[in-house]
Amino acid sequence: MNSKIALAAALAALALAGCSKKESQELKQDAAALAAEAGQTAEQAAEAAGTAAAAAGAAVVETGVAAVEGVEAAAEGTAAAAEEAAGVAEGAASEAVEATGEAVEKAGEAMQEAAK
């Protein structure tokens, strides 16, 4: 009877060992699948970081372009204002010369009248 018990125990041990081996293989497969998923997630995160960096670079370039355009527009506006101011000053100077000429002419006429 002891040999039957020993045989049954040995068969049970073999069955448990087989189950353990199968579970171990399944766990290894699960671990490998999780590692693959982690690798894919890391790859996606790297792609997202690259996309974000590219977007940030594009934003910097656009900001620089807008700044240059703003400076150019300000320079053009300043030049136009300077031209207009020069035109106004020229007109005022011309009017002042004309008014001075008229005043001198009237003063000369007044002096002639006074001399008579």
N, CA, C and O atoms as a GROMACS GRO file, in nm:
protein
  464
    1MET      N    1   0.081  -0.117   0.000
    1MET     CA    2   0.000   0.000   0.000
    1MET      C    3   0.086   0.125   0.000
    1MET      O    4   0.052   0.224  -0.064
    2ASN      N    5   0.195   0.121   0.069
    2ASN     CA    6   0.286   0.234   0.074
    2ASN      C    7   0.339   0.267  -0.065
    2ASN      O    8   0.360   0.384  -0.098
    3SER      N    9   0.360   0.165  -0.144
    3SER     CA   10   0.411   0.191  -0.279
    3SER      C   11   0.304   0.261  -0.362
    3SER      O   12   0.337   0.345  -0.446
    4LYS      N   13   0.176   0.226  -0.340
    4LYS     CA   14   0.068   0.293  -0.412
    4LYS      C   15   0.059   0.440  -0.370
    4LYS      O   16   0.038   0.528  -0.453
    5ILE      N   17   0.074   0.464  -0.240
    5ILE     CA   18   0.070   0.602  -0.189
    5ILE      C   19   0.190   0.680  -0.243
    5ILE      O   20   0.177   0.796  -0.283
    6ALA      N   21   0.304   0.614  -0.245
    6ALA     CA   22   0.424   0.680  -0.296
    6ALA      C   23   0.408   0.710  -0.444
    6ALA      O   24   0.448   0.817  -0.490
    7LEU      N   25   0.348   0.615  -0.520
    7LEU     CA   26   0.325   0.635  -0.662
    7LEU      C   27   0.226   0.748  -0.686
    7LEU      O   28   0.245   0.832  -0.774
    8ALA      N   29   0.120   0.750  -0.605
    8ALA     CA   30   0.020   0.857  -0.618
    8ALA      C   31   0.082   0.991  -0.584
    8ALA      O   32   0.053   1.091  -0.651
    9ALA      N   33   0.165   0.995  -0.482
    9ALA     CA   34   0.232   1.120  -0.443
    9ALA      C   35   0.326   1.166  -0.553
    9ALA      O   36   0.335   1.285  -0.583
   10ALA      N   37   0.397   1.070  -0.613
   10ALA     CA   38   0.489   1.105  -0.721
   10ALA      C   39   0.413   1.160  -0.841
   10ALA      O   40   0.455   1.258  -0.902
   11LEU      N   41   0.298   1.098  -0.875
   11LEU     CA   42   0.216   1.147  -0.986
   11LEU      C   43   0.161   1.286  -0.956
   11LEU      O   44   0.156   1.372  -1.044
   12ALA      N   45   0.120   1.306  -0.832
   12ALA     CA   46   0.068   1.437  -0.793
   12ALA      C   47   0.179   1.543  -0.804
   12ALA      O   48   0.156   1.655  -0.849
   13ALA      N   49   0.300   1.504  -0.760
   13ALA     CA   50   0.413   1.597  -0.768
   13ALA      C   51   0.444   1.631  -0.912
   13ALA      O   52   0.472   1.746  -0.945
   14LEU      N   53   0.439   1.528  -1.001
   14LEU     CA   54   0.463   1.554  -1.144
   14LEU      C   55   0.356   1.644  -1.203
   14LEU      O   56   0.385   1.734  -1.281
   15ALA      N   57   0.231   1.619  -1.163
   15ALA     CA   58   0.122   1.703  -1.213
   15ALA      C   59   0.139   1.847  -1.168
   15ALA      O   60   0.121   1.940  -1.247
   16LEU      N   61   0.175   1.867  -1.041
   16LEU     CA   62   0.198   2.002  -0.989
   16LEU      C   63   0.316   2.069  -1.058
   16LEU      O   64   0.313   2.188  -1.090
   17ALA      N   65   0.420   1.990  -1.082
   17ALA     CA   66   0.538   2.044  -1.150
   17ALA      C   67   0.500   2.088  -1.292
   17ALA      O   68   0.545   2.192  -1.340
   18GLY      N   69   0.418   2.007  -1.359
   18GLY     CA   70   0.373   2.042  -1.494
   18GLY      C   71   0.289   2.168  -1.493
   18GLY      O   72   0.304   2.254  -1.580
   19CYS      N   73   0.201   2.178  -1.395
   19CYS     CA   74   0.119   2.300  -1.384
   19CYS      C   75   0.205   2.422  -1.356
   19CYS      O   76   0.185   2.528  -1.414
   20SER      N   77   0.300   2.404  -1.266
   20SER     CA   78   0.390   2.515  -1.232
   20SER      C   79   0.469   2.560  -1.353
   20SER      O   80   0.487   2.680  -1.377
   21LYS      N   81   0.517   2.462  -1.431
   21LYS     CA   82   0.595   2.495  -1.550
   21LYS      C   83   0.507   2.572  -1.650
   21LYS      O   84   0.550   2.670  -1.710
   22LYS      N   85   0.382   2.525  -1.667
   22LYS     CA   86   0.291   2.591  -1.760
   22LYS      C   87   0.260   2.732  -1.714
   22LYS      O   88   0.261   2.825  -1.794
   23GLU      N   89   0.234   2.750  -1.584
   23GLU     CA   90   0.208   2.883  -1.530
   23GLU      C   91   0.330   2.973  -1.545
   23GLU      O   92   0.317   3.091  -1.577
   24SER      N   93   0.447   2.917  -1.523
   24SER     CA   94   0.570   2.993  -1.538
   24SER      C   95   0.586   3.043  -1.681
   24SER      O   96   0.625   3.157  -1.704
   25GLN      N   97   0.555   2.956  -1.779
   25GLN     CA   98   0.564   2.996  -1.919
   25GLN      C   99   0.461   3.104  -1.951
   25GLN      O  100   0.491   3.200  -2.023
   26GLU      N  101   0.341   3.089  -1.897
   26GLU     CA  102   0.237   3.190  -1.920
   26GLU      C  103   0.278   3.325  -1.860
   26GLU      O  104   0.258   3.430  -1.921
   27LEU      N  105   0.336   3.320  -1.739
   27LEU     CA  106   0.383   3.443  -1.675
   27LEU      C  107   0.494   3.509  -1.757
   27LEU      O  108   0.499   3.631  -1.770
   28LYS      N  109   0.584   3.424  -1.812
   28LYS     CA  110   0.690   3.479  -1.896
   28LYS      C  111   0.631   3.545  -2.020
   28LYS      O  112   0.676   3.652  -2.060
   29GLN      N  113   0.531   3.481  -2.081
   29GLN     CA  114   0.466   3.538  -2.199
   29GLN      C  115   0.395   3.668  -2.164
   29GLN      O  116   0.402   3.766  -2.239
   30ASP      N  117   0.326   3.669  -2.050
   30ASP     CA  118   0.258   3.791  -2.006
   30ASP      C  119   0.359   3.903  -1.982
   30ASP      O  120   0.336   4.018  -2.020
   31ALA      N  121   0.471   3.869  -1.919
   31ALA     CA  122   0.575   3.968  -1.892
   31ALA      C  123   0.632   4.022  -2.022
   31ALA      O  124   0.657   4.142  -2.035
   32ALA      N  125   0.652   3.934  -2.119
   32ALA     CA  126   0.705   3.977  -2.249
   32ALA      C  127   0.605   4.069  -2.319
   32ALA      O  128   0.645   4.168  -2.380
   33ALA      N  129   0.477   4.036  -2.312
   33ALA     CA  130   0.373   4.120  -2.373
   33ALA      C  131   0.369   4.257  -2.306
   33ALA      O  132   0.358   4.359  -2.374
   34LEU      N  133   0.379   4.259  -2.173
   34LEU     CA  134   0.380   4.387  -2.101
   34LEU      C  135   0.502   4.470  -2.136
   34LEU      O  136   0.494   4.592  -2.150
   35ALA      N  137   0.616   4.402  -2.151
   35ALA     CA  138   0.738   4.474  -2.189
   35ALA      C  139   0.724   4.533  -2.329
   35ALA      O  140   0.768   4.645  -2.353
   36ALA      N  141   0.661   4.460  -2.421
   36ALA     CA  142   0.638   4.511  -2.557
   36ALA      C  143   0.546   4.632  -2.553
   36ALA      O  144   0.570   4.731  -2.622
   37GLU      N  145   0.440   4.623  -2.472
   37GLU     CA  146   0.348   4.737  -2.459
   37GLU      C  147   0.419   4.858  -2.401
   37GLU      O  148   0.398   4.971  -2.446
   38ALA      N  149   0.504   4.834  -2.302
   38ALA     CA  150   0.579   4.945  -2.242
   38ALA      C  151   0.670   5.008  -2.345
   38ALA      O  152   0.685   5.131  -2.349
   39GLY      N  153   0.732   4.926  -2.428
   39GLY     CA  154   0.818   4.979  -2.535
   39GLY      C  155   0.739   5.063  -2.634
   39GLY      O  156   0.786   5.169  -2.676
   40GLN      N  157   0.620   5.018  -2.670
   40GLN     CA  158   0.536   5.094  -2.762
   40GLN      C  159   0.492   5.226  -2.699
   40GLN      O  160   0.489   5.330  -2.765
   41THR      N  161   0.457   5.219  -2.571
   41THR     CA  162   0.416   5.342  -2.501
   41THR      C  163   0.531   5.441  -2.496
   41THR      O  164   0.511   5.561  -2.517
   42ALA      N  165   0.651   5.392  -2.469
   42ALA     CA  166   0.768   5.480  -2.466
   42ALA      C  167   0.793   5.541  -2.602
   42ALA      O  168   0.827   5.658  -2.613
   43GLU      N  169   0.775   5.461  -2.707
   43GLU     CA  170   0.794   5.511  -2.843
   43GLU      C  171   0.691   5.620  -2.875
   43GLU      O  172   0.725   5.722  -2.934
   44GLN      N  173   0.566   5.596  -2.836
   44GLN     CA  174   0.461   5.696  -2.859
   44GLN      C  175   0.489   5.824  -2.781
   44GLN      O  176   0.467   5.934  -2.831
   45ALA      N  177   0.539   5.809  -2.658
   45ALA     CA  178   0.573   5.927  -2.578
   45ALA      C  179   0.686   6.004  -2.644
   45ALA      O  180   0.685   6.128  -2.644
   46ALA      N  181   0.784   5.933  -2.698
   46ALA     CA  182   0.895   6.000  -2.767
   46ALA      C  183   0.844   6.074  -2.891
   46ALA      O  184   0.888   6.186  -2.918
   47GLU      N  185   0.752   6.012  -2.965
   47GLU     CA  186   0.694   6.078  -3.082
   47GLU      C  187   0.619   6.204  -3.041
   47GLU      O  188   0.630   6.308  -3.105
   48ALA      N  189   0.542   6.193  -2.933
   48ALA     CA  190   0.465   6.309  -2.885
   48ALA      C  191   0.559   6.421  -2.842
   48ALA      O  192   0.533   6.538  -2.868
   49ALA      N  193   0.668   6.384  -2.776
   49ALA     CA  194   0.766   6.485  -2.734
   49ALA      C  195   0.829   6.551  -2.855
   49ALA      O  196   0.851   6.672  -2.857
   50GLY      N  197   0.859   6.471  -2.957
   50GLY     CA  198   0.915   6.527  -3.081
   50GLY      C  199   0.818   6.622  -3.148
   50GLY      O  200   0.857   6.729  -3.196
   51THR      N  201   0.691   6.583  -3.152
   51THR     CA  202   0.589   6.669  -3.212
   51THR      C  203   0.575   6.799  -3.133
   51THR      O  204   0.563   6.907  -3.192
   52ALA      N  205   0.576   6.788  -3.001
   52ALA     CA  206   0.566   6.908  -2.918
   52ALA      C  207   0.686   6.999  -2.939
   52ALA      O  208   0.671   7.121  -2.946
   53ALA      N  209   0.804   6.941  -2.950
   53ALA     CA  210   0.924   7.021  -2.973
   53ALA      C  211   0.918   7.090  -3.108
   53ALA      O  212   0.957   7.206  -3.120
   54ALA      N  213   0.869   7.020  -3.209
   54ALA     CA  214   0.856   7.080  -3.343
   54ALA      C  215   0.756   7.195  -3.340
   54ALA      O  216   0.778   7.299  -3.401
   55ALA      N  217   0.645   7.175  -3.269
   55ALA     CA  218   0.544   7.281  -3.258
   55ALA      C  219   0.600   7.402  -3.186
   55ALA      O  220   0.575   7.516  -3.224
   56ALA      N  221   0.677   7.377  -3.080
   56ALA     CA  222   0.738   7.487  -3.006
   56ALA      C  223   0.836   7.563  -3.096
   56ALA      O  224   0.841   7.686  -3.094
   57GLY      N  225   0.915   7.488  -3.173
   57GLY     CA  226   1.009   7.553  -3.266
   57GLY      C  227   0.936   7.636  -3.370
   57GLY      O  228   0.979   7.747  -3.402
   58ALA      N  229   0.827   7.584  -3.423
   58ALA     CA  230   0.748   7.658  -3.522
   58ALA      C  231   0.690   7.785  -3.460
   58ALA      O  232   0.687   7.890  -3.523
   59ALA      N  233   0.645   7.775  -3.335
   59ALA     CA  234   0.590   7.892  -3.267
   59ALA      C  235   0.698   7.999  -3.247
   59ALA      O  236   0.671   8.118  -3.262
   60VAL      N  237   0.819   7.956  -3.214
   60VAL     CA  238   0.929   8.051  -3.198
   60VAL      C  239   0.959   8.121  -3.330
   60VAL      O  240   0.978   8.242  -3.334
   61VAL      N  241   0.961   8.043  -3.438
   61VAL     CA  242   0.987   8.101  -3.570
   61VAL      C  243   0.877   8.200  -3.607
   61VAL      O  244   0.906   8.310  -3.655
   62GLU      N  245   0.751   8.162  -3.585
   62GLU     CA  246   0.640   8.251  -3.617
   62GLU      C  247   0.646   8.378  -3.534
   62GLU      O  248   0.618   8.487  -3.584
   63THR      N  249   0.683   8.366  -3.408
   63THR     CA  250   0.695   8.483  -3.322
   63THR      C  251   0.805   8.576  -3.373
   63THR      O  252   0.790   8.698  -3.374
   64GLY      N  253   0.916   8.516  -3.415
   64GLY     CA  254   1.026   8.596  -3.471
   64GLY      C  255   0.985   8.667  -3.597
   64GLY      O  256   1.017   8.784  -3.616
   65VAL      N  257   0.914   8.596  -3.684
   65VAL     CA  258   0.867   8.656  -3.809
   65VAL      C  259   0.772   8.772  -3.779
   65VAL      O  260   0.782   8.879  -3.839
   66ALA      N  261   0.680   8.750  -3.685
   66ALA     CA  262   0.585   8.855  -3.648
   66ALA      C  263   0.658   8.976  -3.590
   66ALA      O  264   0.621   9.090  -3.618
   67ALA      N  265   0.761   8.951  -3.511
   67ALA     CA  266   0.838   9.062  -3.454
   67ALA      C  267   0.908   9.141  -3.563
   67ALA      O  268   0.908   9.264  -3.561
   68VAL      N  269   0.968   9.070  -3.658
   68VAL     CA  270   1.036   9.138  -3.770
   68VAL      C  271   0.936   9.219  -3.850
   68VAL      O  272   0.962   9.333  -3.886
   69GLU      N  273   0.820   9.159  -3.879
   69GLU     CA  274   0.717   9.231  -3.953
   69GLU      C  275   0.670   9.354  -3.877
   69GLU      O  276   0.645   9.459  -3.937
   70GLY      N  277   0.657   9.342  -3.744
   70GLY     CA  278   0.617   9.456  -3.663
   70GLY      C  279   0.720   9.568  -3.668
   70GLY      O  280   0.684   9.686  -3.678
   71VAL      N  281   0.847   9.532  -3.661
   71VAL     CA  282   0.954   9.632  -3.669
   71VAL      C  283   0.952   9.699  -3.805
   71VAL      O  284   0.966   9.821  -3.816
   72GLU      N  285   0.935   9.617  -3.912
   72GLU     CA  286   0.930   9.674  -4.047
   72GLU      C  287   0.812   9.770  -4.061
   72GLU      O  288   0.827   9.879  -4.117
   73ALA      N  289   0.695   9.731  -4.009
   73ALA     CA  290   0.578   9.817  -4.017
   73ALA      C  291   0.601   9.947  -3.939
   73ALA      O  292   0.563  10.055  -3.985
   74ALA      N  293   0.662   9.936  -3.822
   74ALA     CA  294   0.691  10.056  -3.742
   74ALA      C  295   0.788  10.147  -3.816
   74ALA      O  296   0.773  10.269  -3.815
   75ALA      N  297   0.890  10.087  -3.880
   75ALA     CA  298   0.987  10.167  -3.955
   75ALA      C  299   0.919  10.238  -4.072
   75ALA      O  300   0.946  10.355  -4.099
   76GLU      N  301   0.831  10.166  -4.142
   76GLU     CA  302   0.759  10.226  -4.254
   76GLU      C  303   0.669  10.340  -4.205
   76GLU      O  304   0.662  10.446  -4.267
   77GLY      N  305   0.601  10.316  -4.093
   77GLY     CA  306   0.514  10.420  -4.036
   77GLY      C  307   0.594  10.542  -3.994
   77GLY      O  308   0.550  10.655  -4.015
   78THR      N  309   0.710  10.519  -3.934
   78THR     CA  310   0.795  10.630  -3.892
   78THR      C  311   0.844  10.709  -4.013
   78THR      O  312   0.847  10.832  -4.011
   79ALA      N  313   0.884  10.637  -4.119
   79ALA     CA  314   0.931  10.704  -4.240
   79ALA      C  315   0.819  10.787  -4.302
   79ALA      O  316   0.841  10.900  -4.345
   80ALA      N  317   0.699  10.731  -4.308
   80ALA     CA  318   0.585  10.804  -4.364
   80ALA      C  319   0.554  10.928  -4.280
   80ALA      O  320   0.527  11.035  -4.335
   81ALA      N  321   0.558  10.914  -4.148
   81ALA     CA  322   0.532  11.027  -4.060
   81ALA      C  323   0.639  11.135  -4.076
   81ALA      O  324   0.609  11.254  -4.074
   82ALA      N  325   0.764  11.092  -4.092
   82ALA     CA  326   0.872  11.188  -4.111
   82ALA      C  327   0.855  11.263  -4.243
   82ALA      O  328   0.877  11.384  -4.249
   83GLU      N  329   0.815  11.190  -4.348
   83GLU     CA  330   0.792  11.256  -4.477
   83GLU      C  331   0.679  11.358  -4.466
   83GLU      O  332   0.689  11.469  -4.518
   84GLU      N  333   0.572  11.318  -4.399
   84GLU     CA  334   0.459  11.410  -4.384
   84GLU      C  335   0.499  11.532  -4.302
   84GLU      O  336   0.462  11.644  -4.334
   85ALA      N  337   0.574  11.508  -4.194
   85ALA     CA  338   0.619  11.619  -4.110
   85ALA      C  339   0.710  11.712  -4.190
   85ALA      O  340   0.701  11.834  -4.175
   86ALA      N  341   0.796  11.656  -4.274
   86ALA     CA  342   0.885  11.738  -4.357
   86ALA      C  343   0.803  11.822  -4.455
   86ALA      O  344   0.832  11.939  -4.478
   87GLY      N  345   0.698  11.760  -4.512
   87GLY     CA  346   0.611  11.834  -4.604
   87GLY      C  347   0.540  11.948  -4.535
   87GLY      O  348   0.531  12.058  -4.588
   88VAL      N  349   0.489  11.921  -4.413
   88VAL     CA  350   0.420  12.025  -4.337
   88VAL      C  351   0.518  12.136  -4.301
   88VAL      O  352   0.485  12.254  -4.312
   89ALA      N  353   0.638  12.098  -4.258
   89ALA     CA  354   0.738  12.199  -4.221
   89ALA      C  355   0.777  12.283  -4.343
   89ALA      O  356   0.794  12.404  -4.332
   90GLU      N  357   0.790  12.218  -4.457
   90GLU     CA  358   0.826  12.291  -4.580
   90GLU      C  359   0.716  12.390  -4.616
   90GLU      O  360   0.743  12.504  -4.653
   91GLY      N  361   0.590  12.344  -4.605
   91GLY     CA  362   0.477  12.433  -4.634
   91GLY      C  363   0.473  12.550  -4.537
   91GLY      O  364   0.450  12.664  -4.577
   92ALA      N  365   0.496  12.522  -4.409
   92ALA     CA  366   0.494  12.628  -4.309
   92ALA      C  367   0.608  12.727  -4.333
   92ALA      O  368   0.591  12.848  -4.318
   93ALA      N  369   0.724  12.674  -4.370
   93ALA     CA  370   0.838  12.763  -4.397
   93ALA      C  371   0.810  12.849  -4.519
   93ALA      O  372   0.843  12.968  -4.520
   94SER      N  373   0.749  12.790  -4.621
   94SER     CA  374   0.716  12.866  -4.742
   94SER      C  375   0.616  12.976  -4.711
   94SER      O  376   0.630  13.089  -4.758
   95GLU      N  377   0.515  12.942  -4.630
   95GLU     CA  378   0.417  13.042  -4.591
   95GLU      C  379   0.480  13.151  -4.506
   95GLU      O  380   0.446  13.269  -4.519
   96ALA      N  381   0.573  13.112  -4.419
   96ALA     CA  382   0.641  13.212  -4.335
   96ALA      C  383   0.724  13.306  -4.421
   96ALA      O  384   0.726  13.426  -4.396
   97VAL      N  385   0.794  13.252  -4.521
   97VAL     CA  386   0.875  13.337  -4.611
   97VAL      C  387   0.783  13.432  -4.687
   97VAL      O  388   0.814  13.550  -4.701
   98GLU      N  389   0.671  13.380  -4.736
   98GLU     CA  390   0.576  13.463  -4.811
   98GLU      C  391   0.519  13.572  -4.723
   98GLU      O  392   0.510  13.688  -4.764
   99ALA      N  393   0.480  13.533  -4.599
   99ALA     CA  394   0.426  13.632  -4.507
   99ALA      C  395   0.530  13.738  -4.472
   99ALA      O  396   0.497  13.856  -4.460
  100THR      N  397   0.655  13.696  -4.455
  100THR     CA  398   0.763  13.792  -4.426
  100THR      C  399   0.782  13.886  -4.544
  100THR      O  400   0.800  14.007  -4.526
  101GLY      N  401   0.778  13.828  -4.664
  101GLY     CA  402   0.792  13.912  -4.784
  101GLY      C  403   0.681  14.016  -4.793
  101GLY      O  404   0.707  14.131  -4.826
  102GLU      N  405   0.558  13.976  -4.764
  102GLU     CA  406   0.445  14.068  -4.767
  102GLU      C  407   0.461  14.174  -4.660
  102GLU      O  408   0.433  14.292  -4.684
  103ALA      N  409   0.505  14.132  -4.543
  103ALA     CA  410   0.524  14.229  -4.434
  103ALA      C  411   0.631  14.330  -4.469
  103ALA      O  412   0.617  14.449  -4.441
  104VAL      N  413   0.740  14.282  -4.531
  104VAL     CA  414   0.848  14.375  -4.572
  104VAL      C  415   0.795  14.469  -4.679
  104VAL      O  416   0.826  14.588  -4.678
  105GLU      N  417   0.716  14.417  -4.771
  105GLU     CA  418   0.660  14.499  -4.878
  105GLU      C  419   0.568  14.607  -4.822
  105GLU      O  420   0.574  14.722  -4.864
  106LYS      N  421   0.483  14.568  -4.724
  106LYS     CA  422   0.392  14.663  -4.663
  106LYS      C  423   0.469  14.767  -4.582
  106LYS      O  424   0.435  14.885  -4.578
  107ALA      N  425   0.575  14.719  -4.517
  107ALA     CA  426   0.657  14.811  -4.439
  107ALA      C  427   0.723  14.910  -4.531
  107ALA      O  428   0.735  15.029  -4.500
  108GLY      N  429   0.767  14.860  -4.647
  108GLY     CA  430   0.831  14.952  -4.746
  108GLY      C  431   0.731  15.052  -4.798
  108GLY      O  432   0.764  15.169  -4.814
  109GLU      N  433   0.610  15.008  -4.826
  109GLU     CA  434   0.507  15.099  -4.872
  109GLU      C  435   0.475  15.202  -4.766
  109GLU      O  436   0.458  15.320  -4.794
  110ALA      N  437   0.466  15.154  -4.642
  110ALA     CA  438   0.436  15.246  -4.531
  110ALA      C  439   0.547  15.350  -4.517
  110ALA      O  440   0.520  15.466  -4.487
  111MET      N  441   0.671  15.309  -4.538
  111MET     CA  442   0.784  15.401  -4.526
  111MET      C  443   0.779  15.503  -4.639
  111MET      O  444   0.812  15.620  -4.619
  112GLN      N  445   0.738  15.459  -4.759
  112GLN     CA  446   0.726  15.551  -4.870
  112GLN      C  447   0.618  15.652  -4.846
  112GLN      O  448   0.634  15.770  -4.877
  113GLU      N  449   0.506  15.607  -4.792
  113GLU     CA  450   0.396  15.697  -4.762
  113GLU      C  451   0.437  15.798  -4.656
  113GLU      O  452   0.404  15.916  -4.661
  114ALA      N  453   0.512  15.745  -4.560
  114ALA     CA  454   0.554  15.833  -4.451
  114ALA      C  455   0.654  15.935  -4.502
  114ALA      O  456   0.662  16.046  -4.450
  115ALA      N  457   0.732  15.897  -4.602
  115ALA     CA  458   0.835  15.987  -4.655
  115ALA      C  459   0.771  16.094  -4.742
  115ALA      O  460   0.838  16.195  -4.763
  116LYS      N  461   0.656  16.085  -4.792
  116LYS     CA  462   0.591  16.183  -4.879
  116LYS      C  463   0.544  16.299  -4.805
  116LYS      O  464   0.487  16.391  -4.864
   0.00000   0.00000   0.00000
